[in-house]
Amino acid sequence: MIIKTKRLVLREWRKSDIDAIMHGLNEYDVAKNLTTPFPYTRADGEAFIEKHGTHTSGDYHFAVTTIDGTIIGGTSISINDDGEYHGGIWISKDFWGLGYGTEIWTARAKFAFDYMGADALINGYYDFNDRSRRMQSRIGGRDYGVKTNYCPALGVDVREIVTILTKFDFENYYASIDFTYELCD
Ligand SMILES: CC(C)(COP(=O)(O)OP(=O)(O)OC[C@H]1O[C@@H](n2cnc3c(N)ncnc32)[C@H](O)[C@@H]1OP(=O)(O)O)[C@@H](O)C(=O)NCCC(=O)NCCS
């Protein structure tokens, strides 16, 4: 699947994207908010593309590019064994603070509710990750619980705030914004 927004394109990952993934995920300030390997090796990138490079009905990992094709990060939405819709997002530090996170998170939620048929999305953020907290609450996410997660970049267990975004809350938010969303096969 391909999703187009006003400034971005979300598409399947390709082997040729591995350098961009390594660049983004080897940035400590990015990795300390994630569970991705650190340092992130070429073999990690190859294994990731092998596993998630092709979309299947319950597993969508998207490379995110600007309109000119520059990779800025990635996002995902997958259904786990408990039937929960979950996933994540990362953006290369060079592109933070431009509203891209909110644009991607909105497009991803629209896709999950409209195309995948989700009723609610379960996400999370480490308790020190203000940007992610704000990005998630901006589109209707609410704090829902707490769990502990190991963060490879920090080398310790961290406190993760679990969040829920319901279809109802997202649709209220979506109705209040002027958003460009186009889904293509
Ligand atoms: C989290 C992340 C995706 C946000 O992307 P982004 O493009 O920088 O986000 P946006 O520009 O849309 O801004 C999101 C919010 O952060 C706020 N923000 C911007 N700079 C900030 C700062 N220095 N401190 C705290 N919040 C900040 C924005 O104002 C916005 O909140 P608002 O809507 O209430 O104004 C990005 O920082 C990232 O990839 N971080 C590393 C990986 C990560 O944390 N992933 C999420 C794991 S849960």
PDBQT file of the ligand as one rigid body, heavy atoms in Angstrom, charges set to zero:
ROOT
HETATM    1  C1  LIG A 201       8.548  11.393  18.343  1.00  0.00    +0.000 C 
HETATM    2  C2  LIG A 201       8.815  11.895  16.928  1.00  0.00    +0.000 C 
HETATM    3  C3  LIG A 201       8.258  10.872  15.916  1.00  0.00    +0.000 C 
HETATM    4  C4  LIG A 201       8.102  13.234  16.750  1.00  0.00    +0.000 C 
HETATM    5  O1  LIG A 201       8.318  13.670  15.440  1.00  0.00    +0.000 OA
HETATM    6  P1  LIG A 201       8.364  15.224  15.073  1.00  0.00    +0.000 P 
HETATM    7  O2  LIG A 201       8.243  15.338  13.600  1.00  0.00    +0.000 OA
HETATM    8  O3  LIG A 201       9.520  15.844  15.735  1.00  0.00    +0.000 OA
HETATM    9  O4  LIG A 201       6.986  15.674  15.765  1.00  0.00    +0.000 OA
HETATM   10  P2  LIG A 201       6.131  16.991  15.486  1.00  0.00    +0.000 P 
HETATM   11  O5  LIG A 201       6.963  18.045  14.819  1.00  0.00    +0.000 OA
HETATM   12  O6  LIG A 201       4.876  16.575  14.822  1.00  0.00    +0.000 OA
HETATM   13  O7  LIG A 201       5.854  17.474  16.986  1.00  0.00    +0.000 OA
HETATM   14  C5  LIG A 201       5.213  16.630  17.910  1.00  0.00    +0.000 C 
HETATM   15  C6  LIG A 201       5.002  17.400  19.217  1.00  0.00    +0.000 C 
HETATM   16  O8  LIG A 201       6.266  17.617  19.854  1.00  0.00    +0.000 OA
HETATM   17  C7  LIG A 201       6.345  18.998  20.223  1.00  0.00    +0.000 C 
HETATM   18  N1  LIG A 201       7.728  19.402  20.339  1.00  0.00    +0.000 N 
HETATM   19  C8  LIG A 201       8.523  19.971  19.424  1.00  0.00    +0.000 A 
HETATM   20  N2  LIG A 201       9.742  20.219  19.942  1.00  0.00    +0.000 NA
HETATM   21  C9  LIG A 201       9.703  19.767  21.216  1.00  0.00    +0.000 A 
HETATM   22  C10 LIG A 201      10.645  19.716  22.281  1.00  0.00    +0.000 A 
HETATM   23  N3  LIG A 201      11.900  20.158  22.129  1.00  0.00    +0.000 N 
HETATM   24  N4  LIG A 201      10.276  19.156  23.459  1.00  0.00    +0.000 NA
HETATM   25  C11 LIG A 201       9.027  18.681  23.633  1.00  0.00    +0.000 A 
HETATM   26  N5  LIG A 201       8.089  18.699  22.651  1.00  0.00    +0.000 NA
HETATM   27  C12 LIG A 201       8.437  19.230  21.461  1.00  0.00    +0.000 A 
HETATM   28  C13 LIG A 201       5.600  19.674  19.137  1.00  0.00    +0.000 C 
HETATM   29  O9  LIG A 201       5.240  21.000  19.517  1.00  0.00    +0.000 OA
HETATM   30  C14 LIG A 201       4.405  18.768  19.008  1.00  0.00    +0.000 C 
HETATM   31  O10 LIG A 201       3.494  18.929  20.062  1.00  0.00    +0.000 OA
HETATM   32  P3  LIG A 201       2.173  19.861  19.916  1.00  0.00    +0.000 P 
HETATM   33  O11 LIG A 201       1.362  19.257  18.790  1.00  0.00    +0.000 OA
HETATM   34  O12 LIG A 201       1.535  19.725  21.245  1.00  0.00    +0.000 OA
HETATM   35  O13 LIG A 201       2.664  21.241  19.595  1.00  0.00    +0.000 OA
HETATM   36  C15 LIG A 201      10.325  12.124  16.663  1.00  0.00    +0.000 C 
HETATM   37  O14 LIG A 201      10.807  13.074  17.591  1.00  0.00    +0.000 OA
HETATM   38  C16 LIG A 201      11.157  10.851  16.780  1.00  0.00    +0.000 C 
HETATM   39  O15 LIG A 201      11.293  10.120  15.820  1.00  0.00    +0.000 OA
HETATM   40  N6  LIG A 201      11.738  10.616  17.962  1.00  0.00    +0.000 N 
HETATM   41  C17 LIG A 201      12.597   9.444  18.182  1.00  0.00    +0.000 C 
HETATM   42  C18 LIG A 201      11.839   8.127  18.100  1.00  0.00    +0.000 C 
HETATM   43  C19 LIG A 201      10.589   8.178  18.933  1.00  0.00    +0.000 C 
HETATM   44  O16 LIG A 201      10.527   8.818  19.970  1.00  0.00    +0.000 OA
HETATM   45  N7  LIG A 201       9.555   7.468  18.458  1.00  0.00    +0.000 N 
HETATM   46  C20 LIG A 201       8.326   7.359  19.179  1.00  0.00    +0.000 C 
HETATM   47  C21 LIG A 201       8.444   6.270  20.163  1.00  0.00    +0.000 C 
HETATM   48  S1  LIG A 201       7.015   6.205  21.169  1.00  0.00    +0.000 SA
ENDROOT
TORSDOF 0
